Amino acid sequence: MNQQMPSPSIRIIVLAAGKSSRFGAAKLVQHLHGKPLLQHALLAAQGACEGSVNLVVGHDQDIVVAASAGMSDRIVVNSDYREGIGASIAAGVRESRHGADAILIVLADQPLVTAAHLNNIIDNWSGANNEIVASSYDGTHGPPILFPTSAFNILCELTGDTGAKEILNSGDFIVRTLDFPPASIDVDLPEDLRGLNQD
């Protein structure tokens, strides 16, 4: 009788610490199809990794946490959120890495990302410690993106607003990509949200 390999332990980090400076207000609490923008990302994350979703907050953290409606399993406060997305990734990974085989990073302002796509990323990861699985859209690749444990130390050292592009381009990892055009839709401006609400 064949013994089944245990499923890898995947944690999802939803990044929601930014200042929404281009939007001009706390965009993640604004409503899309009847619920806060943030909840769309959290629902997708819970649909893929129920019980293993950590929410990184910073700017306007109290109202962002309130808008999350308890849909995250852990709140991570990034006090350095003004530095940019790199600091938020680092804060999230530091609090999520223990016991995780991989971490899947999701942006809170990509409302068309689905649980099915997140599961597809997880299912397409071979389990190799030198393999990253990224979403591909608009001629580039980026979040949602899965990193194995060998990337954790590098992610924990990120600063500023550069994100993880350097890791992807370093040549130290095999980068697998999954085509998912809806990930190109993010909410930066009020008109972005208005357009989505009309769909």
N, C-alpha and C positions, 0 to 999 in steps of 0.2 A: 504494500500500500504506500503510495507516494505521499510524503509529507508536504503540505502546502507551505510555501514561504509566507511569513507574516507580511501584512501590508505595511509599506513604509509610513512613517509618521510625518505627515505634512502639516505645517502651520501656515496660515494665511495672515498676512499683514495688510490691513487697509489703511492707506496713507490719507489722513484728513487733517493735517496740521497747518496747511498753508494759509496765507493771508488773504487770498481771493482779491488781490489788489486790482486786477484788471476788471473784475466783476463789479467792484465798488460796494459790495456788501458781503455778508457771510453766505456764500452761494450754496454751501452744502445743506443749509436748512431751508432753502427755497424749494417749493414744491414742483415735482414733475409727476404728472398723472396722479395727483392726489396724495402723494407722500413725499417727504423730504428727499432731495437728491441723494443724500448719503445712504438712505435705506436701500436704494437699488443695488449699490455695491455690496452692502452687508448681506442682503438676501441672496445674492449670487454666491458670496463667499460661504455662507452657512449651507447653501445647497450643495457645495462641493466638499467642504470640510467642517461639518457640523461639530461644534464644541471646541474648535481649534482656530478661532478667528480673533485676532488681536487688532484693536483700533488705535492708531497713533494720532493723537490730538496735540494741539499747541495753541494757535491763534483762536480766540473766541471759544476756548475749550469747553466752557460750561454749556453754552447753547448747542455746540456740536454734540457733546455727550448726551444732552437731553434729546436731540433730534435722532440719535441712534436708537432710542427706545429699548435699550437693553439687548440689542441684537448682537453685540460683541461679547466675547467671553472674557476679555481682559482689556482694560484701558491703559495705554502707554502714553505718558505725558512727555512730549519733547519740548523741554524748556528752551532749546536752541533753535526753535522753528524758524526764527528770522534768518538763519544761515541758509535755508533752502532745503530742497528735497533730500540732498545727501545726508544731512543731519537727521532727518526723519527716518530714512531707511536705517541708518546706524542705530538710532534709538530703538526702533522696532525689532531689528535683528538681535540686538543685545538682550532684549527681554523675551525673545521667542525661540532662541536657538537651542536651549537646553532640552535634550531628548528628541530634537527634530532631525529627521533625515534630509529634509529639504524645506525651504521657505518659499512660498509663492507670494509675490508682491503685487498688490492690486491698488489702482488709483481710485479714490472716492469720486472723482469727477468724470469717470468713463461709464455712464449709466446704461449703455447698451451691451456691456459685458455680461455674459450669462453664466449660470452655474454649469451648463453643458460645456461651454468653452473652457472654463477652469478645470473641469473634470477631464477634458480632452488633453489639456496640458499635462496634468498629472499622469494620465494613462500613457502618454507618449514619452514620459521620462523613463529611461532604461534602468534607472537606479544607480548609474555610474556616477562616481564622485567628481568627474571632470566634465560633466554634461549639464549645460544650461538649456532650458526650453523657453523660448520667447514667442510672443505674438508678432505676426508680420502684417503690416498695413502701410499704405501710402509710401511704398518704396523703402520703408525702414523697419526695424524691429525693436520692440520694447515691451512695456507692461501691457497686460499681466505677464509676469515672467517668473520662472521657477529657478532657484539657485540651490545647488547641493551644499553639503556641509563644508567642502573645501573652499567655498567662496565666503563663508561666514566671517572669517577674520578680516577679509578685505572690506566687506560690506560694513562691518562695525567701525572701520576707520574713515568712512566717507564723510566729507564735509562739503559745505557750500551748496551750489545749485547744479552740480554736474551729474548727479544721479549715478547710475551704474554703467554708463556707456563705455568707460575705460575698461571695465572688466570684460564686457562683450567683445571689445576690439583688441584685447591684450594678446590673443593667440594662445592663452593658457588653458582655454576651455573649448570643448566642442559645443557649438551653439546650434541647436536644432530650432527651426522656426515653424510655426503653424499659422497659415493664412487666416486672418480674422478681421476683415475690413471694418466691422462695427467698432473695433477698438480705436479707430481713428477719430471717432466722435467724442470729444470732451467738451466740457462746459467751461469756457473762459469768460464769456461776455453774456449780459442779459439776453441779447438777441439769440444766442445759442440755445438758451433754455426756452425762450418763446417758440423757437422753431421746433424743438422736440415736443413741446406741449401741443403743437398743432398736428403732429403726426398721429 
